[in-house]
Amino acid sequence: MTVLVSVWGAAPGVGKSTLCAGLSRSLAGAGLRVDHFREEEILSRSEFAAVAEEFGATGAVGLETPAAATERYVASVLAAGDDVVVADALVPFVPTLLAMGHGEEAIDAFMADLTGVLAPVRPVVVFLDGDAGAALSRAVEREGPEWLDRYVGKLAAYEVSPPVSDLASAVTYLGRERAVTLDVVRRHGWGLVLVERVDELTPGEVLGAVEQGLKPWLPQLP
C-alpha cells in the first residue's frame, strides 16, 4: 500500500529539502518505488495547476481547490504504482491556509475532508522541530540577507496573525504555524514522526531518526 510521507519543519532552513533527498535515496535503495515531490513542483505539477492559477488570479485560494487538487494527485500516485511519496512541504497545507486568512475552525473542517481524500495513501507527517530563529539564520547564510527581507515581506503582505514585520515576529508567527500543524495532524489521526532539536543534529542523524520513526509504516527500512 502506498505511503505519503509529508515533510515539514519549524522554519525554512531547518533541513527539510536535505532530508527529503536523503530519504528518497534511502527508500529507493531499499527497493521501493519512490516519487520525490519537491517543494517548488507544486507550481508545475499538472494536478495542482488549478491551485497556482487561482492564486495567481485572485491572490487567495479557496479550501475546495487544494482538496480537489490533492484528490487528483492521489489518483495519479495510485495509477503510477509508487510505494512511497516523499513530499517536501505539501499536505496538509496549513501555512498556506493560515496565510490566506482561514481560521483554525475552517482548517479543522478542511482537514477532515483531506483525511478522507488521503486515506488510500496513508499520510505520515515528518516534522523537523527545533529553534526557528536558528533555522532562519541558516537560511540567510545560504540564500543571502535579501532572502530574509523577501520572506518577512511575504508574510507581512499576507497579513498573517500574529502579524510579521521583522525576524523576531516571524519566529513568533512560525510558532503558530507549528502549533496548528501538529494539532490538526494529531487530532485527525495522521501518522506523525516528530524529530526534536534538529538544529543540534547532523543531517545523517536526522535521517536516521526519521528512518527509525517511519518503520511502523515502512518496515522495509533498514
Secondary structure, DSSP 8 states (H G I E B T S, - for coil): --EEEEEEESSTTSSHHHHHHHHHHHHHHTT--EEEE-GGGGGTSGGGHHHHHHHHHHS---THHHHHHHHHHHHHHHHHT-SEEEEES-TT-HHHHHHTT--HHHHHHHHHHHHHHHGGG-EEEEEE-S-HHHHHHHHHHHH-HHHHHHHHHHHHHHT-SS--SSHHHHHHHHHHHHHHHHHHHHHTT-EEEEE--GGGS-HHHHHHHHHHHHTTT-TT--
